[in-house]
Structure formats: C-alpha cells, structure tokens
C-alpha cells in the first residue's frame, strides 16, 4: 500500500531539567533511531503488521464515512479522491 505511514521506532523526553548533555544515553538512542530510519527509507522497508493494522482501521472508517456521507460530505469527497471508497 503506497503512501502508508509506518514507524521504525519512537522515543520521547522532556526538557524540564534543561538541555540534554552531549554524552547522554538519550542522544545515543536518538542517533541509533536516526540510523534505523535512514536505512528503512533507503531500503524502502515495510512493516506488514503496521500496514495490516492501518488497513483494518481504514475498513472501519470507510463504513463509517459511507454511512454518514450526507453529514460528512467533505470527508466523503476526500476519501473518494484518495480512492479509498
């Protein structure tokens, strides 16, 4: 499924204590995640489990949007333009 948003990983932090020190483990993790992301993009890597989950959600919302097309005409048109209906 072309154009599906997929994730190679995630991380989060707060900066409540100020800037992250240059030698922090967090920066090493961020760098490793960046390397993984670049590799996935170069190799056009796909994650079938994520694609399957997204397709299930799309199927659910396809039905919802069809049932509400009179009230959600803008959403219905968008889904038509995307070829999802």
C-alpha positions in Angstrom: 0.0 0.0 0.0 1.9 3.0 -1.2 1.9 6.1 1.0 1.2 4.3 4.2 2.7 5.9 7.2 4.9 3.5 9.1 7.1 3.8 12.1 10.6 2.4 12.7 10.5 3.2 16.4 9.9 6.1 18.8 11.3 7.9 21.7 10.4 10.8 23.9 11.8 13.0 26.6 11.1 16.2 28.5 13.5 19.1 28.8 12.3 20.0 32.3 15.9 19.8 33.6 17.4 21.9 30.8 19.4 20.9 27.7 20.4 17.2 27.3 24.1 16.7 27.9 26.1 15.8 24.8 27.1 12.4 26.2 23.7 11.4 27.4 22.3 8.0 26.6 19.3 9.7 25.2 21.3 11.2 22.4 22.9 7.8 21.6 19.4 6.3 21.4 18.2 9.2 19.1 21.2 8.7 16.9 20.6 5.0 16.6 16.9 5.6 15.8 18.0 8.1 13.1 20.3 5.5 11.5 17.5 3.0 11.6 15.2 5.5 9.9 17.7 6.3 7.2 18.2 2.6 6.5 14.5 1.9 6.3 14.0 4.8 3.8 16.9 3.7 1.6 15.8 0.1 1.6 12.1 1.0 1.2 11.4 -1.2 4.2 7.8 -2.0 5.0 6.3 -3.3 8.2 3.4 -5.6 7.3 1.9 -5.7 10.8 1.5 -1.9 10.7 0.1 -1.9 7.2 -2.4 -4.6 8.2 -3.5 -2.5 11.3 -3.9 0.6 9.2 -6.0 -1.3 6.6 -8.3 -2.6 9.3 -8.8 1.0 10.6 -9.4 2.2 7.0 -12.0 -0.5 6.5 -13.8 0.5 9.7 -13.8 4.2 8.9 -14.7 3.5 5.2 -18.0 2.1 6.6 -18.5 5.0 9.0 -17.9 7.6 6.3 -20.2 5.9 3.8 -23.0 5.8 6.4 -22.5 9.5 7.2 -21.8 10.8 3.7 -24.7 13.2 3.9 -23.4 14.8 7.1 -19.7 14.4 6.3 -19.7 15.4 2.6 -16.2 16.9 2.8 -14.8 13.7 4.3 -16.7 11.6 1.9 -15.2 13.6 -1.1 -11.7 13.3 0.4 -12.0 9.6 0.7 -13.2 9.4 -2.9 -10.3 11.5 -4.1 -7.9 9.1 -2.3 -9.6 6.1 -3.9 -10.4 4.6 -0.5 -14.1 4.2 -1.2 
